[in-house]
Amino acid sequence: QVQLAESGGGLVQAGGSLSLSCTASGRSFSTTAMGWFRQAPGKEREFVAAVSWSSTMTYYADSVKGRFTISRDNAQNTVYLQMNSLKPEDTAIYYCAASPTWGTVILTARGYDYWGQGTQVTVSS
């Protein structure tokens, strides 16, 4: 079992920045790939970014590439999502998730076994 808890959401103006954190407890965090997803009202949950257990590989959705950065600190059992140049279309509930595997499956929600409760990010225009 892995328990995930996100923090750091809030309200920011367009062009601003926010940093999300997700702290894990339970099974070994350092052997788990981690991802961030988001879900806007009336839309399906979509992939945002993922990082391998060793931080050697990352994936980003095209919509956030160059603006968002995913990182992790295995000593702190925490994964981060630094979001810069935020746009109103980034408004959503952001979820972190843990995956026991790697590969293209981690670009989809079905690649993850554990999910946090989510944190709201609102970007005003």
Secondary structure by P-SEA (a helix, b strand, c coil): cbbbbbcbbbbbccccbbbbbbbbccccccccccbbbbbcccccccccccccccccbbbbcccccccbbbbbcccccbbbbbbccccccccccccccccccccccccccccccccccbbbbbbcc
